[in-house]
Amino acid sequence: MRYSKAIIGVGLWSVVTITNVQAQDGPVSEGTAGQAQAAASYWTPERMANAKPMPTPTVNVTSLSLAFPPASQEGNELAVPGYVPGCRPNASNCSPTARTLSSQDALSSESAAPGDLLQPMHGTKPTNPLSGPYGPFQRWREASPITAYPKSTVGKLFFTLNGQDFTCSASVIGRSTLITAGHCSSDGDQTFADNQLFCPSFNVVADSMRGCWSVVISWVSGPWHFSGDPDYDYACLVTATVGTKIPNKIGNVTGTLGRAWNLASSQAERTFGYPAAAPFTGRTLQTTASTEWYTHDFIAGNQISKIIGSDLTGGSSGGPWILGWTGGLAETVDTDGSNFATDPGTNWVNGVNSHKRCLVRCSPNTNPQTPPTTTSGTFWQEMTSPPFRSSTTDLNESEDVIRLCLAHANNN
């Protein structure tokens, strides 16, 4: 498989197009303890206030690609749905062992080839940027206290990339591990970010009473790092074992979200992030509720991205898509015959805020809230995520990347 990208226009990843450059095999990493120490001292309150929201990348699509369904993935192995439960802060009985979802579970489907799991299940892919049809969604500011589990796991990620200071969003999935978008850790052209600092439950009052954790090392999928493939736009980050205010591992303080993979592309998602481009300010945690509505294969073959309705803007990139959101409350057994609601370890990350599509005349300076025309512009009320998968036929799936972070000694 060959991937690549070219960068056009003003600013980072304003518009991405695809050419031909060989991608490397497997995830790639960068980071040292020294870089983590430097990040903790680099981010003064003034630098935090002046950091720009990382623009949500827009990817050029063609009318032809909108007219046909994704390429078949026949011949790939069967994809068995699975998950790891989330854990409350300092939980003593929470096992990180991966588990399999049976056909009785509401979120699962019968084992099927990945291509079948990722075909559109609900809506029709919009070909008109102005009026959709987009997947329906609701959005609101997440209510306080945002320090309560599981909201406590979501935060703001500060970093420097190509000499500019940016913000993204991320969430905690291990004692010292975060999940975010690949473009929040690498420019997709073989350059890593540095000065990475994560602040959970962020607010503008003294960067929240819990402080921040610097990043020791990051792992990014090869197809994203080397060639900007949107279908692989995820990264994991390993944090220091102490924060700027609390001398403890971040997962012990915030708790951890679970993960799910190989699920049918038809889930009801709660998504989170700190959008900072208009009309948002980056000062509040925003959440949306939507159902995965259609799919799009940005680069033919292998993974296929999924798309929900969402109007979140720059700065929200890397925020988690969460299945089985409990809001910290006890669950009530469903009446549909499934055992999903009786499982105590929900709040599973199943995606991250990633890209938006664009159909010709994709100006890098266009306000994302400005409606496009019927024939050009950004599909403004949608958000894509690469699928979360695990198999033996692809070395760059989400679980391949995350596994490398979780193996770091800081998670022990």
Helices and strands as residue ranges (DSSP letters): E 6-8, E 15-17, E 28-30, H 33-42, H 45-50, E 52-53, E 58-60, H 63-67, E 82-84, E 99-100, H 114-117, E 137-141, G 151-153, E 154-161, E 164-174, E 177-180, G 182-184, E 194-200, E 213-220, H 222-227, G 230-232, E 235-239, H 250-254, E 258-261, E 268-273, E 286-291, E 294-296, E 305-308, E 320-323, G 340-342, E 348-352, E 356-359, E 377-378, E 383-385, H 398-406, G 409-411
